[in-house]
Amino acid sequence: MSAQKQRFPKPEFETGYEQPSPVTPEPRALAMEYFDVLILILVLAAATYFALKSRSRQGILWLSIFTLVYFGFYRNGCICSIGAIQNVTLTFFDPAYAISLTALLFFIIPLVVTLFFGRTFCAGACPLGAIQDLVVVKPISLPKWLNKTLGLIPYLYLSLAVLFAATGTDFIICRYDPFVGIFRMDAKFLMIVLGIAFLLMGMFVARPYCRFLCPYGVLLSWMSRFSSRHLTITPSKCIQCKLCTHSCPFDAIDFPTNEKEVVKSGLGPKRFITYALVIPLWIALGVFVGAKSHTFLSKANQDVYLAELLIAHPELRNDPDNIDVQTFLASGKPMEQLVSEATAIREKFYIGSMIAGGFMGLVIGMTLLNTVVFRKRQDYEPHKGNCFSCARCVDYCPVEK
């Protein structure tokens, strides 16, 4: 390129202008992406060993620091298992999109490990969890009703992330990740402020993003509930010393069942049957709300937004300051085609919003039903779905192996 004569001469300015090099930086080598997958597997193996075998909180702590440095600041929070939800979703709904194998592995591997050993990915392999876990100073315990209510938000976030990815609208998990801006040091000011706010909140409400926002945590929680091996507070028989009762900053320890209190509460079979019969009504309500909200949600799509804007305000065609409109006009695409594409996208939102609404109705119904279900427990046990396998509680247990 440099040996050929340039068609246009280099502009000459008295300000010391230098023509920029046309060479762009090379993308990360494929071998290095597979190296990231190898590091993920090794970190997951180490986290599982520290949590289940050696029962070492210190080991998980040092592993979290490594994860934060490597996957967080060195790899800038990318590839991300959390954001891979969107890549996987788009693969199913867009034939022209092909997910990379490394992104697929980052999505699948933590789920498989969690299915067998619990949420050890959250314990030491997730940089978003690590940066929050390291700032926990004086955690407070939230009321159960507040925990249950805030616990619905990740399901809503997951629904919206899948909906937006399936319609080709946006990858909202990546766009609104509160910590990637800190890892990369180049996010918008508001996102930096949001990340710092989460960390400040996390000093007292431990891991707020993980507990009340993370959409990948929903999938991990489902997998962990079926795990054949899981972190336990005591290595052998519990002696009911109660030293671990306040050891978990995430309120993830289930206490032994007090059958007398269960009887006094009046939460018997009738309440259970009532809540179970109401679940279809919650689903129907969710479908209705989803159908009504699809118009509003679809405006997040650029084509839908632009079509509505030009239909409502045709005079904007002559506005040279409106970059979106001028870019569309410069593309040469006819207005009829834009409206047709926007209509198709809105139809996708109509169906997707009803499914998302029905899903949220099911989640709310099952959450209410779970409040009247009591499982008989004789020991203090980590809740399989909510426990991050951080191993804090094991240091409080005096029982020897």
N, C-alpha and C positions, 0 to 999 in steps of 0.2 A: 504494500500500500504506500509506504514512504518512498519507494523507488519510482513510483509513477508520478507523472505531472498532475498536479491538482487542477481540477476543472475551474474551481473558484479560488482566487488568490486569498491568502491569509489577510484578514483585516489588520490595519495598522492604526494603533491609537497611541497617543502620547502618554497614556497612563500606565505604560509597561505591560500591556496585554500580552498574554501567552496563550497560544492555541492549545486547548485541552487535548489530552491523548484520547483517541477513540477506543482504546483497549479497556474493557470492563473487567472487574475482578472475577476470577473464576469461582463457580459455585463450589460448595463443600464437596470434596471427593466422595464417591459412593462408598469407598472402603472405610472412610471415616464415619459415615452414617452407620455402617454395620458395626463399627467399633463402639459407637454410642449404644447400640443394642446389646453388645457384649457387656459393656459397663453396667447397663440396666439389669441384666441377668445376674451379674456378680453382686451388685448392690442388693438386689432382692434376696439372693441366697444368704448374704451376710445378715440382712435384717431379720430374715426368718430364723437363722441360727441364733442370733442374739436374743430374740424374743421368746422362742420356744425351747431351745436347747440350753444355752448358757444362762438365760434369764438375766441378761445384763443391760441395765438402763444406761450405763456408761458407754457400752459398746454402741448402742443405738444412737446415743448423743453424738459421738465422734463420727459415726456414719452419716448422720444428718448434716454435719458440718461439711463433710466431703461432697455430699449430694448438692448442698447449697452452692458450694464453690464451683463444682463441675457443671451440673445441669442448669444451675441458676446463672451465675455470673459469667462463666466461661462459655457455655452454650446458649446463653441469653434466654433461657426458658423455652428453648425450641430444639428438638422435637418434644412435644408435650402430650402426655397421655390424655390429659383433660381435653385439650383442643382437638385431639384426634377423633373425638365423637363426631365432629362436623365433617371431617374427611370421609369417615365411614358412611355417614348418612348420605352425603352427596354422591358417593359411589353407587348407592342403590337407586337414586332417583335421576341421575344424569348420566346417560350412556356415554357421553363424550368425556366424562371425567374418570380418570384412573388414579386410584390411591397408590402411593408408593409403598413398597413392601415394608420399609422401615417404619413408616407411620402406622401401618397396620399392626406390626409387631409391638410397637409401643402401646397400642390400644389393647391388644389381646393378652400379652404376657402378664401384666399385673392382674388382670381378671382371673386368669387361670391359676396363678399363684394364690390369689385370695380365696378361690374356691376350695383350695386344699389346706391353707395355713392361716387364713384370716387376713386382716388388712395390714400386713407388714409393709406393703407399698407406701401406705400413709406414714408408717413409723419412721422409715429411713430412706425411701427412694424418691419421694416427691419433693422437689425444691420449694413448691408453694407451701407445703406443710412444714418443711424444715425451717423456713424463715419465720413462720409464725410460732413454731414450737420453741425456738430459741429465745423469744422475747417474753415468754410467760413468766411473770414475776409474782403476782399475788392474785391468783384466779378466784373468782367468786362462783358460787353455785346458783344457777338460775332456777326459778320455780318450774315444776314439771309442766304446767300448762303453757308456760312461755317456751320451753324447750320444744314441746309438741307443735306449737303454732309456728315458730320460726323454722322448724324442721320441714315444713311444707314447701318453703321457698326453693330448695334445690330441685324438687320435682317440677315446679313451675319453670325454673330456669332451664332444666333439661328439656322440657316440652317446647319452649320457645327456641332453644338452640337447634333442636331437631327440625322444627317447623321452618325456621329461617334458612337452614342449610338445605333442606329438601326442596325449597322453592328457589334456590340459588340467590337468595336475597343478601345474606351476610353471614360471616362467622362471628357471632356476637361474643362467644366465649373468649376468643383471642382479642377482639376489639376492646372488651371491657375487663381484661385481666388486670387486677390491681397491682400485681407484683412484677410483671414483665417490664413495665416502665422503670422500676427500680433496678432490675437486672441489666437492662440495656442503657439506662441513664439518658434516654432520648425520647421519652413519651411526652404527651401533652401535659401541660401544667396540672390540669384537673385530675388526670390519671395518677400523676405523682402524688398529689395531695390525697387521693383516694387510697393509694397504697400505704402511705404513711398513717392515714387514719385507721386503716385495718390493723396496722402494727401497734399503734397506741391502744386501740381497743383490745387487742390481743394480749396486752399486759395483764388485763383483768378478766376479760371474757375469752378464755383460751381458744385458740384456733377458730375465730369467727367465720372465716371464709370456708374452711373445711366443714364446719358443722351446719352452717346456715346458708350456704350459697353453692358450694361445689357440685356441679352436675355429675361429674364422674364418681363422686362419693356415693351417689344413689346406686349406681351399678355395682360398686365395690361392696356396699352394704348388702345388696341382694346376694352377691356371691359369698360373702363372709358368713351369712346365716346358715349356709350349707357346708361350711368348712368342717372337714373331718378332724383336723387338729387346730387348736386355737390357743392363744395365750391364756394361761390361768394365773390367778393371783397366788395361789398356794401350790407348791410342787407335789403335795400329797394331801392327806386328809385335813380339812379345815378345823381349827380348834375354837372357832367363834370368838377370837380375841378382839375383834372389831377395830383393829388398828388401821385397816385399809379403808374404812368407811368414807373418809374424806381425802383419800390419796389421789383420786382421779379428778383432774381439773375439767374434764369433759362430761362429767355426770354420766359415765358409761358403766357404772357398777350396779348390778341388780342385787338387792338385799334378800335375805331369806324371807319366805312368805309367812306372814302372820295371819293364820287362818281365822283367828278371832276378829281381827280388823276387817277381813274380807266379808265375814258374816254381818258385822255391824254396818258396813257400807251399803248393804242392800243391793249390791250389783250382782244379781243372780241371773238365772237362765232367761227370765222374761225380758230383762234389759238387753241381754245378748241377742235374743230373737228379734226384738224391736229394731236394734241397730242394724242387724243383718238384713232385715226386710227393707230398710230405708236405703240401702246401698244403691239399688237400681234407680231410685229417685235422685240421688246425688249424681249418678252418671248422666241421667237425662237432663238434669239442671246444668251440668257441665257442658253437654253437647249444645244445649240452647245458648248458653253464654258464649261458647266458642263460635257458634254460627253468627251471633250478633256482633261479635268483636272482629270478625275477619276483615271487614272493610277498613277498620282503623289499623289493624296489624299489617295489612297489605301495603299501606302507604310507606312502610319502611323500604319496600323494594323501589329501586331507582326508576325503573320503567313505569311502574304504576304511578309513582309520585309525579314524574314528568308528564305523563299523559293527562292526569287530572289537572296539573298546573296549566298546560297549554289549552285544555278545553275550557277551563274556567277563566283564564286570562290570555286570550289570543294576542293581546297587544304586546306581550312579552317577547314575541318574535323580533320586535324592533328594538329590544333592550340590549345594547352591546355589552353591558356590565354583567348580565346573567350568563355565567360560564356554562351551566348545564344546558340551557336552551341553545346557546350558540354552538356548543359542541354537537348537539343533536342535529341542528340545521346544517352544520358543516359535513355531517356524515352522509347526507343525501338520502336518508331513510324517509319514506313518505309517512305522513301522519297516520294514515289508515293502518299501516303495518305496526306502528307504535301502539295504537289503540288495541289492535288485535292481540299483540303480545301481552299487553297489560291486562286484557280481559282474561286471557288464559292463565296468567299468573294469579289473578284474583280468584279464579275458580279453584286453583290448587290451594290457596289460602282458605277458601271456604271449607273444603274437605279436611285439610290439615288442622284447621282451628277446631272443627267439631271433634276430631279424634283427640287432639290435645286437651280439649275441654272435658271430654268423657274420661280421659285418663286421670285428669285432676279430680274429677268427681269420684272416681274409684279410689284414689289415694286418700281423699278426705273421709270417705266412708269407711275404709279399712283402718284409718287412724283412729276414728271414733270407736270402731268396734274393738280395737286393740286396748282401749282404755278400760273395757269391762272384762277382758280376758286375763285371768290370773294363772300363772304357771307355778306349780309347787316347787319351791327351791328350799334346800336346807343349808346351803352355803352361800358365801359372797362370791358372785361370779361376774366376770365382764360380760356386758351385753354384746353378743356376737356381731350385731349389725353396726353398733355405734362405737365399739372399741377400736382405737387406732393402733393397738399393739405397741404403745410407746414404752411399756415396761416400768412405768413409774410406780405402779401399785406393788410390784414384786419386792421392792426394797422395804416395804412396810410389813411384810409377812415374816414372822419369826420362825416359821416351820422350816426345818431342814429337809433336804432331799433324802 
